[in-house]
Amino acid sequence: MRNLLTAPRNQHRGVMSSAAAYGRIIARPVDIFANASSQLSPSVLPPVMNIRTASQSDLPDIARIQSECYSDHFVESQESFAAKLAANSDFSFIAEQGNAAVGYVFALPWLFGDVPALNGHQYSIPPNADSLYIHDIAVGRSARQGGLAKRLLHAVLDAARSAGFAQVFLVAVQGASSYWQRHGFEAVPIDDHLRRRLAAYGADATYMTRRTVVP
């Protein structure tokens, strides 16, 4: 997963808040509302955030949010996101604030020890998928200070647990591995096959996993 969450456009995929699980994830979320909302009047409180299942109609918003988070090298086409949803949409979610989409997470059932192709145009879920792969978590500029990346991570972890997956994994890029470690992920050794598969994610790509239930 590219896991960035949402950071300035010159950062690359793979930081959870810069969150994503291949995690592309770009920005490091700052939870200012947790401390500040009690001091705000009702008229200036942020709109309630809603997280729902993603659909094909969300593709333009997904493309917009993605463009705010990633450098051109990591940008995937709308066709690639459509293919992911067509393969399986049970673990991909959109975050809405008011009537606007402000973040998303994409994840697919997959085999641990492998990764789906970056920017692929066709995906087939392995029939023996044993884990959930968090491909991308991204948060748009307007929602980066409310802890949304963490909420999206929790949403996909809850969905994974409900589906019976005991483990999730992602690919951290752009130095995001320390962020993911704080959220329970650990780097794992990779073989030559996986190293070749990770080449598209950059030299610092780190393959990471965590259990969906932490003892």
Secondary structure, 3 states (H helix, E strand, C coil): CEEECCCCCCCCCCCCCECCCCEEEECCCCCHHHHHHHHCCHHHCCCCEEEEECCHHHHHHHHHHHHHHCCHHHCCCHHHHHHHHHHCCCCCEEEEECCEEEEEEEEEEECCCCCCCCCCCCCCCCCCCCEEEEEEEEECHHHCCCCHHHHHHHHHHHHHHHCCCCEEEEEECCCCHHHHHCCCCEECCCCHHHHHHHHHHCCCCEEEEEECCCC
